[in-house]
């Protein structure tokens, strides 16, 4: 892996973000500030990774010199961190060619560590993960890419990014073709458990196995299958994932959520309606998800119990949403942070939802220019710091995607 210096980064001829699309609103006038600036475009991606270190000093990010197209196999992004205690200094530490617009390269702090990060990379004809000490530069390679980490920081679960890149552009990586592209549900592709100490990986669930689990609302025959969005629960004993399928050559797909132990045992269907989008664990046995309870019913946020014949209950009906959003719990579980997709004025709303009082607090409405659409759209993906005092969002409202910090401590403290 090539290490880069700050001087090398500053010497790169990165394109400047043009335009002045600046618009944001906040009912509570919460502090919001840009953490990154041109040259280059900066973002972090998904909302369910540790972007902040445990002490809220360093904030991870990625940078690139182009927007509005798919990544090519040779397009490298720069990885770095922002020092919140030193004038938001951008400190680059690595680069990778294994990335996508929505989820980046799975860059995140290793749980429990204030010095090690993990991210995916490409090494010749296969994808790998790098574990890097951002302070010493010491790096080691895991021969398998990662998707979601177990809270103890020693184990990960992952899926086939070759398959994901083929089935859902924008979420997998470009550069290595799926060897099973002609197989609807391959036996040698699926979900692996990865030991981050030894690098050993084991296939614990195959696409063929999960495709054979009956769907109560229809047949899965003649369909192409893939996995997406893996997430381990807070106690580290189970994980959930999305099983998606579509008719061969079709454009629309159906989705269900399943859960399993970390060795693939006790596999069960959590959400079987065929309609599941974004989700987050509330605790070890409950998942908040934007979903339907049954086909043809209305979408909404629901809390699903990960148990056989588990209970389900609505969350924030008429208050959260009304559209899909990237939901996350603030530590303590009293507050949920969420966002929306662009409304009729192309504003992406970021808000807090107070669970005990069924109250919504608007934080910001950020303009998303019309060219931010499809695979290279810039969702805000609100991410909560490990202390729960701040969130970050990605937004292009000033002319190009950058990372912004929103201080929510005053709101959280008033409710405590």
C-alpha positions as CSV (number, residue, x, y, z in Angstrom):
1,X,0.0,0.0,0.0
2,X,1.4,3.4,-1.0
3,X,1.7,5.9,1.9
4,X,1.4,9.6,1.0
5,X,2.6,12.7,2.7
6,X,0.7,15.9,3.3
7,X,3.1,17.7,0.8
8,X,2.2,15.1,-1.8
9,X,-1.4,15.6,-1.2
10,X,-1.2,19.4,-1.4
11,X,0.8,19.1,-4.6
12,X,-1.9,17.1,-6.4
13,X,-3.7,19.2,-9.0
14,X,-7.2,18.5,-7.7
15,X,-10.2,20.2,-9.4
16,X,-11.8,22.9,-7.4
17,X,-15.5,22.7,-6.4
18,X,-17.2,25.3,-8.6
19,X,-20.5,27.1,-7.9
20,X,-22.1,28.6,-4.8
21,X,-25.0,26.3,-4.0
22,X,-25.3,27.3,-0.3
23,X,-28.5,26.8,1.6
24,X,-29.2,25.4,4.9
25,X,-31.8,26.0,7.6
26,X,-32.0,25.0,11.3
27,X,-35.0,25.6,13.6
28,X,-32.7,25.5,16.6
29,X,-29.7,27.3,15.0
30,X,-27.4,24.5,15.9
31,X,-23.8,25.1,15.1
32,X,-22.8,23.7,11.7
33,X,-19.4,24.1,10.0
34,X,-17.5,22.7,7.1
35,X,-14.8,20.3,8.0
36,X,-13.3,20.0,4.5
37,X,-12.8,22.3,1.6
38,X,-11.4,22.4,-1.9
39,X,-9.2,21.4,-3.5
40,X,-11.0,18.1,-4.1
41,X,-14.3,16.7,-3.0
42,X,-14.6,15.1,0.4
43,X,-17.1,12.6,1.9
44,X,-17.3,9.7,4.2
45,X,-20.2,7.6,3.0
46,X,-22.4,5.3,5.1
47,X,-24.0,6.1,8.4
48,X,-23.3,2.9,10.3
49,X,-19.5,3.1,10.7
50,X,-17.3,4.7,13.3
51,X,-16.2,7.9,11.6
52,X,-15.1,9.6,14.9
53,X,-12.4,8.3,17.1
54,X,-13.5,7.5,20.7
55,X,-12.6,11.0,22.0
56,X,-14.2,13.0,19.1
57,X,-10.9,14.5,18.0
58,X,-10.3,12.8,14.7
59,X,-12.9,12.5,12.0
60,X,-12.2,10.1,9.0
61,X,-12.9,11.1,5.4
62,X,-12.1,10.4,1.8
63,X,-11.2,12.7,-1.0
64,X,-11.3,12.6,-4.8
65,X,-10.7,15.0,-7.7
66,X,-13.9,14.3,-9.8
67,X,-17.7,13.8,-9.4
68,X,-20.7,12.8,-11.5
69,X,-19.4,9.5,-13.0
70,X,-18.8,5.9,-12.0
71,X,-15.3,5.1,-10.6
72,X,-12.9,3.5,-13.0
73,X,-10.7,0.6,-11.8
74,X,-7.7,2.9,-11.7
75,X,-9.4,5.8,-9.9
76,X,-7.8,6.2,-6.5
77,X,-9.3,8.1,-3.6
78,X,-7.2,9.6,-0.8
79,X,-8.0,8.6,2.8
80,X,-7.4,10.9,5.7
81,X,-8.6,12.4,9.0
82,X,-9.6,15.8,10.2
83,X,-8.1,17.1,13.4
84,X,-10.9,18.9,15.2
85,X,-8.5,20.3,17.8
86,X,-6.1,21.8,15.2
87,X,-8.2,24.0,13.0
88,X,-9.8,21.0,11.2
89,X,-6.4,20.1,9.6
90,X,-6.8,17.4,6.9
91,X,-4.2,14.7,7.5
92,X,-3.9,12.2,4.6
93,X,-2.6,8.7,5.4
94,X,-3.4,6.3,2.5
95,X,-5.1,5.8,-0.9
96,X,-7.2,3.0,-2.3
97,X,-8.8,1.9,-5.6
98,X,-11.5,-0.3,-4.0
99,X,-14.4,2.2,-3.4
100,X,-17.8,3.3,-4.4
101,X,-19.8,6.5,-4.1
102,X,-22.3,5.3,-1.5
103,X,-20.1,3.5,0.9
104,X,-16.6,4.5,0.1
105,X,-14.0,1.8,1.0
106,X,-15.6,0.8,4.3
107,X,-13.2,3.1,6.1
108,X,-13.8,3.1,9.8
109,X,-12.1,3.2,13.2
110,X,-11.4,-0.3,14.6
111,X,-13.8,-0.6,17.5
112,X,-12.1,0.1,20.8
113,X,-9.0,1.7,19.2
114,X,-8.0,5.4,19.0
115,X,-5.2,4.7,16.6
116,X,-6.2,1.9,14.1
117,X,-8.5,2.2,11.1
118,X,-9.5,-0.4,8.6
119,X,-10.4,0.0,4.9
120,X,-10.7,-2.0,1.8
121,X,-8.2,-2.0,-1.1
122,X,-7.3,-3.8,-4.3
123,X,-4.2,-6.0,-4.5
124,X,-3.8,-7.3,-8.0
125,X,-6.7,-9.5,-8.9
126,X,-8.4,-9.6,-5.5
127,X,-9.7,-7.2,-2.8
128,X,-8.1,-7.0,0.6
129,X,-8.5,-5.0,3.8
130,X,-5.8,-2.9,5.4
131,X,-5.4,-2.2,9.1
132,X,-3.4,1.0,9.6
133,X,-2.1,2.8,12.6
134,X,-2.7,6.4,11.6
135,X,-0.2,7.7,14.1
136,X,2.8,5.3,13.4
137,X,2.0,4.3,9.8
138,X,2.3,0.6,10.6
139,X,0.0,-1.3,8.3
140,X,-0.9,-5.0,7.8
141,X,-3.1,-6.6,5.2
142,X,-6.0,-8.9,5.7
143,X,-6.5,-11.1,2.5
144,X,-10.3,-10.5,2.5
145,X,-12.2,-7.2,2.3
146,X,-14.5,-6.3,5.2
147,X,-18.0,-5.0,5.4
148,X,-19.1,-4.8,9.1
149,X,-17.0,-5.2,12.2
150,X,-17.9,-7.0,15.5
151,X,-17.8,-4.6,18.5
152,X,-14.8,-6.4,20.0
153,X,-12.7,-5.3,16.9
154,X,-11.3,-8.8,16.3
155,X,-13.8,-10.1,13.8
156,X,-15.7,-8.9,10.7
157,X,-18.4,-10.2,8.4
158,X,-18.2,-9.5,4.7
159,X,-19.8,-10.2,1.3
160,X,-18.6,-10.5,-2.2
161,X,-17.9,-7.0,-3.5
162,X,-17.4,-8.4,-7.0
163,X,-21.0,-9.7,-7.0
164,X,-22.3,-6.5,-5.4
165,X,-20.6,-4.3,-8.0
166,X,-22.2,-6.4,-10.7
167,X,-25.7,-6.6,-9.2
168,X,-25.9,-3.1,-7.7
169,X,-23.6,-0.5,-9.2
170,X,-22.6,2.1,-6.7
171,X,-22.3,-0.3,-3.8
172,X,-19.7,-2.8,-4.9
173,X,-16.3,-2.0,-6.5
174,X,-15.2,-1.7,-10.2
175,X,-12.1,-3.5,-11.2
176,X,-12.6,-7.3,-10.7
177,X,-15.5,-9.0,-12.4
178,X,-17.9,-11.4,-10.7
179,X,-16.7,-14.9,-11.6
180,X,-20.3,-16.2,-10.9
181,X,-22.2,-13.5,-12.9
182,X,-23.9,-16.3,-14.9
183,X,-24.9,-18.2,-11.8
184,X,-28.2,-17.0,-10.2
185,X,-27.3,-18.2,-6.7
186,X,-23.8,-19.5,-6.5
187,X,-22.7,-21.9,-3.7
188,X,-19.2,-20.3,-3.5
189,X,-20.3,-16.7,-3.0
190,X,-22.1,-15.2,0.0
191,X,-21.1,-14.1,3.5
192,X,-17.8,-14.7,5.2
193,X,-16.6,-14.4,8.8
194,X,-13.1,-12.8,8.9
195,X,-10.6,-13.1,11.8
196,X,-8.9,-9.7,11.9
197,X,-6.0,-11.1,13.9
198,X,-5.1,-14.1,11.7
199,X,-6.7,-13.1,8.4
200,X,-8.5,-16.4,8.2
201,X,-11.9,-16.3,6.6
202,X,-14.8,-18.8,6.4
203,X,-17.8,-18.9,4.2
204,X,-20.7,-19.1,6.7
205,X,-23.7,-18.5,4.4
206,X,-23.9,-19.0,0.6
207,X,-26.3,-17.3,-1.8
208,X,-27.5,-20.8,-2.8
209,X,-28.4,-21.6,0.8
210,X,-30.3,-18.3,1.5
211,X,-32.0,-18.5,-1.9
212,X,-33.5,-21.8,-0.8
213,X,-35.2,-20.3,2.2
214,X,-38.8,-20.0,1.1
215,X,-40.4,-16.6,0.6
216,X,-44.0,-16.7,1.8
217,X,-45.2,-14.1,-0.7
218,X,-43.9,-15.6,-4.0
219,X,-41.4,-17.8,-5.8
220,X,-37.7,-17.2,-6.0
221,X,-37.2,-19.4,-9.0
222,X,-35.6,-17.8,-12.1
223,X,-34.2,-15.0,-10.0
224,X,-30.7,-13.5,-9.6
225,X,-29.6,-13.1,-5.9
226,X,-27.1,-11.0,-4.0
227,X,-26.4,-9.7,-0.4
228,X,-26.0,-6.2,0.8
229,X,-25.9,-4.1,4.0
230,X,-24.5,-6.4,6.7
231,X,-24.5,-5.1,10.3
232,X,-23.5,-6.8,13.6
233,X,-25.6,-6.2,16.7
234,X,-24.2,-4.3,19.7
235,X,-23.5,-7.5,21.7
236,X,-21.6,-9.0,18.9
237,X,-23.4,-12.4,18.8
238,X,-25.7,-11.9,15.7
239,X,-25.8,-9.9,12.5
240,X,-28.4,-8.9,10.0
241,X,-28.2,-8.6,6.2
242,X,-30.3,-7.9,3.2
243,X,-31.1,-10.6,0.7
244,X,-32.1,-9.1,-2.6
245,X,-33.3,-10.8,-5.8
246,X,-34.7,-9.9,-9.2
247,X,-35.8,-11.6,-12.3
248,X,-32.9,-12.2,-14.7
249,X,-32.7,-9.1,-16.9
250,X,-35.1,-7.2,-14.6
251,X,-34.5,-3.7,-13.2
252,X,-36.5,-3.8,-9.9
253,X,-35.7,-6.1,-7.0
254,X,-37.3,-7.3,-3.8
255,X,-35.6,-7.4,-0.4
256,X,-35.9,-9.3,2.9
257,X,-33.9,-9.1,6.0
258,X,-32.4,-12.1,7.7
259,X,-30.3,-12.6,10.8
260,X,-27.8,-15.3,11.9
261,X,-25.2,-16.0,14.5
262,X,-21.6,-15.1,13.6
263,X,-21.0,-18.7,12.5
264,X,-24.1,-18.7,10.2
265,X,-26.2,-20.8,12.5
266,X,-29.8,-20.0,13.7
267,X,-30.6,-18.3,10.4
268,X,-34.0,-16.7,10.4
269,X,-36.1,-14.2,8.5
270,X,-36.6,-10.9,10.4
271,X,-38.5,-8.9,7.7
272,X,-40.2,-10.9,5.0
273,X,-42.4,-8.3,3.3
274,X,-40.1,-7.9,0.3
275,X,-39.6,-4.3,1.1
276,X,-36.7,-3.2,3.4
277,X,-34.4,-0.2,3.0
278,X,-32.2,1.4,5.6
279,X,-31.8,0.1,9.2
280,X,-29.9,0.2,12.4
281,X,-29.7,-1.9,15.5
282,X,-31.3,-0.3,18.6
283,X,-30.0,-3.0,20.9
284,X,-29.0,-6.6,20.8
285,X,-32.4,-7.8,19.7
286,X,-34.2,-5.0,18.0
287,X,-33.6,-3.4,14.5
288,X,-35.1,-0.1,13.4
289,X,-35.8,-0.3,9.7
290,X,-37.6,1.7,7.0
291,X,-39.8,-1.1,5.6
292,X,-43.2,-2.6,5.1
293,X,-44.8,-5.0,7.5
294,X,-46.5,-6.8,4.6
295,X,-46.6,-6.4,0.8
296,X,-48.8,-3.6,-0.4
297,X,-48.9,-1.9,3.0
298,X,-47.5,1.6,3.6
299,X,-43.8,2.1,4.1
300,X,-42.6,3.5,7.5
301,X,-40.1,3.2,10.3
302,X,-40.7,0.0,12.3
303,X,-38.9,-1.6,15.2
304,X,-38.4,-5.3,14.5
305,X,-37.5,-7.9,17.2
306,X,-34.9,-10.4,16.2
307,X,-36.5,-13.5,17.7
308,X,-38.6,-16.3,16.2
309,X,-42.0,-14.7,15.6
310,X,-40.7,-11.5,16.9
311,X,-42.8,-8.4,17.5
312,X,-42.9,-5.3,15.3
313,X,-44.1,-1.8,16.2
314,X,-44.2,1.5,14.3
315,X,-41.7,4.3,15.3
316,X,-42.6,7.9,14.8
317,X,-45.6,7.5,12.5
318,X,-46.5,10.8,10.9
319,X,-43.4,12.4,12.5
320,X,-40.3,10.5,11.1
321,X,-40.0,10.6,7.3
322,X,-42.4,10.7,5.5
323,X,-39.8,9.3,3.1
324,X,-36.9,6.8,3.5
325,X,-34.0,8.0,5.5
326,X,-30.7,6.9,7.0
327,X,-31.5,6.3,10.7
328,X,-29.1,6.0,13.6
329,X,-29.5,6.0,17.4
330,X,-27.6,8.6,19.5
331,X,-25.9,6.8,22.4
332,X,-28.5,6.1,25.1
333,X,-31.3,5.3,22.7
334,X,-33.5,8.4,23.5
335,X,-32.8,10.2,20.3
336,X,-32.7,9.0,16.6
337,X,-30.9,11.0,14.0
338,X,-32.2,10.7,10.4
339,X,-32.4,12.4,7.0
340,X,-34.5,12.5,3.9
341,X,-33.9,12.3,0.2
342,X,-34.2,15.6,-1.8
343,X,-37.8,17.1,-1.6
344,X,-39.5,19.1,-4.3
345,X,-37.0,22.0,-3.7
346,X,-34.1,19.6,-3.7
347,X,-33.5,20.0,0.0
348,X,-32.2,17.1,2.1
349,X,-33.5,17.4,5.6
350,X,-31.5,16.3,8.6
351,X,-33.4,15.9,11.9
352,X,-33.5,14.4,15.3
353,X,-36.4,12.4,16.6
354,X,-37.1,12.2,20.4
355,X,-38.5,8.7,21.1
356,X,-40.1,9.4,24.5
357,X,-42.1,12.5,23.3
358,X,-42.6,11.6,19.6
359,X,-41.1,15.0,18.8
360,X,-39.0,16.0,15.7
361,X,-36.3,18.6,15.8
362,X,-35.1,19.9,12.4
363,X,-31.4,20.4,12.2
364,X,-30.7,21.5,8.6
365,X,-32.1,21.5,5.1
366,X,-29.2,21.2,2.6
367,X,-29.6,21.9,-1.1
368,X,-28.7,19.0,-3.4
369,X,-28.1,20.3,-6.9
370,X,-29.8,18.3,-9.7
371,X,-26.6,16.8,-11.0
372,X,-26.3,14.8,-7.8
373,X,-28.5,11.8,-8.7
374,X,-28.4,8.1,-9.2
375,X,-25.1,6.3,-8.4
376,X,-23.2,9.5,-7.7
377,X,-25.8,11.2,-5.6
378,X,-24.6,12.7,-2.3
379,X,-26.9,11.5,0.5
380,X,-26.2,13.3,3.8
381,X,-25.8,9.9,5.7
382,X,-25.8,11.5,9.2
383,X,-23.2,9.8,11.4
384,X,-23.1,10.1,15.2
385,X,-19.9,10.6,17.1
386,X,-19.0,8.0,19.7
387,X,-19.7,10.4,22.5
388,X,-23.1,11.4,21.0
389,X,-22.3,15.1,21.0
390,X,-21.9,15.7,17.3
391,X,-23.0,14.4,13.9
392,X,-21.4,14.8,10.5
393,X,-23.1,14.8,7.1
394,X,-21.9,14.8,3.5
395,X,-23.4,17.6,1.4
396,X,-22.9,19.3,-2.0
397,X,-24.8,22.5,-1.1
398,X,-21.7,24.7,-1.5
399,X,-20.9,23.4,-5.0
400,X,-19.2,20.1,-4.4
401,X,-19.5,17.3,-1.8
402,X,-17.8,18.1,1.5
403,X,-18.1,17.0,5.2
404,X,-19.9,19.1,7.7
405,X,-20.1,19.0,11.5
406,X,-23.3,19.6,13.4
407,X,-23.1,20.1,17.2
408,X,-26.2,18.5,18.8
409,X,-25.0,18.6,22.4
410,X,-27.2,21.5,23.5
411,X,-30.3,19.6,22.3
412,X,-29.3,16.3,23.8
413,X,-28.3,17.9,27.1
414,X,-31.7,19.7,27.4
415,X,-33.5,16.5,27.3
416,X,-31.4,14.7,29.9
